[in-house]
Amino acid sequence: MDVTATEIPDVLILTPRRFADARGFFSETWSARAMAAVGLDVAFVQDNHSRSTQAGTVRGLHYQRPPHAQGKLVRVARGRIRDVAVDVRVGSPSYGRWVAAELSAENGAQLWAPRGFLHGFVTLEPDTDVIYKVDDFYSADCDGAVRFDDPDLAIDWGVDPQAATLSDKDAAAPAFASFRSPFAFAHP
Ligand SMILES: Cc1cn([C@H]2C[C@H](O)[C@@H](COP(=O)(O)OP(=O)(O)O[C@H]3O[C@H](C)C(=O)[C@H](O)[C@H]3O)O2)c(=O)[nH]c1=O
C-alpha cells in the first residue's frame, strides 16, 4: 500500500495495491495489517456508502462531537470526488487549514482523516459512490456541520459552490466563525 503525506501530517493518502490481469483487477481495499504496517492502528466499526447522482453534489462539512468523534477512511467505488479535510484540533499548528485530494474509482486512492477534522467532498462525475469506514458509530446527537463554502476556510472545491447540490442541512450549516471546536490536538 502506497502512503502519501499531505500538507497536514495526520491526513494521509493511502493507495492499496491493485493486481491487474485480463479480467480487471483485485485489491485489498482495507487491511488492518496493512494499516498497522504504516502506523495506523484504527478499530473501524462501521462502513458507509453514499451515492450522489449529480456531479457538483457537496456533502459536508461534517463532524461528530465527542464522545462519538469519527476518524474516516474514504474511497470511491464509482466516479470521482474532490475530498476535503479541515483540521479543527485546538492547538494544532494547522488549525483551520484544509487539504484536498482527488479520489476516484480509477486511481483507487483513499483519504485517511483522523478524529478532529471536518470532512466533506464534492462529486466530479454523476453517479458517484463513496465508500468509507469510520471508527465510531453514527450519533445523530453528536452530528455537526460547518458551511462548506465558508469564507474564513476559503476551501477551493474546484467547482462553483453556487451551483452545488446540497442537503437542506448543509445549505443551513453555520459559519466557521461560530464553530467552537470540541477537539484537542494531542501530539508530543
Ligand atoms: C452519516 C450517517 C447518516 N445516517 C442517516 C441520517 C440521515 O437520515 C441520512 C442521510 O444523512 P446525511 O444527510 O448526514 O448524509 P451525508 O450528507 O452523506 O453525511 C455524511 O457526509 C460527510 C461526507 C461525512 O463525512 C459524514 O460521514 C456524513 O455526515 O442517513 C445514518 O443512518 N448513519 C450515518 O452514519
Ligand as a Chemical Component Dictionary entry (heavy atoms), coordinates in Angstrom:
data_LIG
# 
_chem_comp.id                   LIG 
_chem_comp.type                 NON-POLYMER 
_chem_comp.pdbx_formal_charge   0 
_chem_comp.three_letter_code    LIG 
# 
loop_
_chem_comp_atom.comp_id 
_chem_comp_atom.atom_id 
_chem_comp_atom.alt_atom_id 
_chem_comp_atom.type_symbol 
_chem_comp_atom.charge 
_chem_comp_atom.model_Cartn_x 
_chem_comp_atom.model_Cartn_y 
_chem_comp_atom.model_Cartn_z 
_chem_comp_atom.pdbx_ordinal 
LIG C1  C1  C 0 -23.777 9.723  8.249 1  
LIG C2  C2  C 0 -24.947 8.832  8.578 2  
LIG C3  C3  C 0 -26.233 9.175  8.234 3  
LIG N1  N1  N 0 -27.267 8.343  8.544 4  
LIG C4  C4  C 0 -28.621 8.745  8.130 5  
LIG C5  C5  C 0 -29.073 10.089 8.681 6  
LIG C6  C6  C 0 -29.915 10.656 7.580 7  
LIG O1  O1  O 0 -31.270 10.232 7.744 8  
LIG C7  C7  C 0 -29.380 10.023 6.298 9  
LIG C8  C8  C 0 -28.520 10.962 5.491 10 
LIG O2  O2  O 0 -27.549 11.518 6.368 11 
LIG P1  P1  P 0 -26.683 12.767 5.916 12 
LIG O3  O3  O 0 -27.537 13.708 5.138 13 
LIG O4  O4  O 0 -25.981 13.281 7.154 14 
LIG O5  O5  O 0 -25.629 12.089 4.920 15 
LIG P2  P2  P 0 -24.346 12.820 4.311 16 
LIG O6  O6  O 0 -24.679 14.226 3.954 17 
LIG O7  O7  O 0 -23.802 11.918 3.274 18 
LIG O8  O8  O 0 -23.373 12.872 5.556 19 
LIG C9  C9  C 0 -22.075 12.346 5.515 20 
LIG O9  O9  O 0 -21.332 13.217 4.717 21 
LIG C10 C10 C 0 -19.997 13.513 5.019 22 
LIG C11 C11 C 0 -19.199 13.342 3.759 23 
LIG C12 C12 C 0 -19.383 12.812 6.144 24 
LIG O10 O10 O 0 -18.166 12.830 6.292 25 
LIG C13 C13 C 0 -20.202 12.118 7.136 26 
LIG O11 O11 O 0 -19.834 10.749 7.161 27 
LIG C14 C14 C 0 -21.641 12.210 6.946 28 
LIG O12 O12 O 0 -22.071 13.332 7.695 29 
LIG O13 O13 O 0 -28.592 8.895  6.719 30 
LIG C15 C15 C 0 -27.089 7.150  9.210 31 
LIG O14 O14 O 0 -28.050 6.412  9.487 32 
LIG N2  N2  N 0 -25.818 6.800  9.573 33 
LIG C16 C16 C 0 -24.734 7.585  9.282 34 
LIG O15 O15 O 0 -23.578 7.213  9.616 35 
# 
loop_
_chem_comp_bond.comp_id 
_chem_comp_bond.atom_id_1 
_chem_comp_bond.atom_id_2 
_chem_comp_bond.value_order 
_chem_comp_bond.pdbx_ordinal 
LIG C1  C2  SING 1  
LIG C2  C3  DOUB 2  
LIG C2  C16 SING 3  
LIG C3  N1  SING 4  
LIG N1  C4  SING 5  
LIG N1  C15 SING 6  
LIG C4  C5  SING 7  
LIG C4  O13 SING 8  
LIG C5  C6  SING 9  
LIG C6  O1  SING 10 
LIG C6  C7  SING 11 
LIG C7  C8  SING 12 
LIG C7  O13 SING 13 
LIG C8  O2  SING 14 
LIG O2  P1  SING 15 
LIG P1  O3  DOUB 16 
LIG P1  O4  SING 17 
LIG P1  O5  SING 18 
LIG O5  P2  SING 19 
LIG P2  O6  DOUB 20 
LIG P2  O7  SING 21 
LIG P2  O8  SING 22 
LIG O8  C9  SING 23 
LIG C9  O9  SING 24 
LIG C9  C14 SING 25 
LIG O9  C10 SING 26 
LIG C10 C11 SING 27 
LIG C10 C12 SING 28 
LIG C12 O10 DOUB 29 
LIG C12 C13 SING 30 
LIG C13 O11 SING 31 
LIG C13 C14 SING 32 
LIG C14 O12 SING 33 
LIG C15 O14 DOUB 34 
LIG C15 N2  SING 35 
LIG N2  C16 SING 36 
LIG C16 O15 DOUB 37 
# 
